């Protein structure tokens, strides 16, 4: 094992909580106290260590992936200073001190995962995602690589519907794989242009685009207002449980500027591990 230093504060247990919250994820597998993911043709093991995380193997190929999975790109100090002015987030910053939201390393995987989760529970989405991974990914030791864009471009809709995808979702997954979407160029666009580019594709709405900005690009102002979990969290923490509309939650995001992304993750994780009394 080699030590990957992580920014202080860092709470490994909280920052990897999502990998355990909704059942096994064969591409980001929590196994024997560590997170496992295939990078290239190798399985990488990531576990807690004093001063950071032990990563095996750790090199130029695996380090960027490990840092994304561990949320190391996020800066907490400015967020915590700003959160002092918000009663809810000030308390959550104390309860979840050192929590850095995990990020999705692969852009195509991010979109497929979001499509899988459209209008179903996350437990159901993870089950369908796992069947896709087993069918089209490659197993390396304990873990599977997520199917590549090129591999899925060769599949047909029937193969995906057999795994539990609806017909439209199968069409969306394959359509993106076969599209001319340039993920490298997308990374360099401002938020609104990223959203416009993604929502121009069949099957990708504002919710999916918002999560792409939040969970892959780590954009600070990303605010997935249409997410049912976030609606529930904002309603519970700020409005005594009164269920808000998507419009109300989107408007509420302006109150959290410029830290909408971290606020969303702290509210979602807080609802699971530190809900309001």
Buried (B, 14 or more C-beta within 10 A) or exposed (E): BBEBEBBEEBBBEBBBBBBEBBBBBBBBBBEEEBBBBBBEEBBBBBBBBEEBBBBBBBEEEBBEBBBBBBBBBBEBEEBBEBBEEBEBBEBBBEEBEBBBBBBBBBBBBBBBBBBBBBEBEBEBBBBBBBBBBEBBBBEBEBBBBBBBBEBBBEBEBEBBBEBBBBEEBBBBBBBBBEEEBEBEEBEEEEBEEBBEBBBEBEBBBBBBBBBBBBBBBBBBBBBBBBBBBBBBBBBBBBEEEEEBEBEBBBEBBEEBEEBBBBBBBBBBBBBEBBEBE
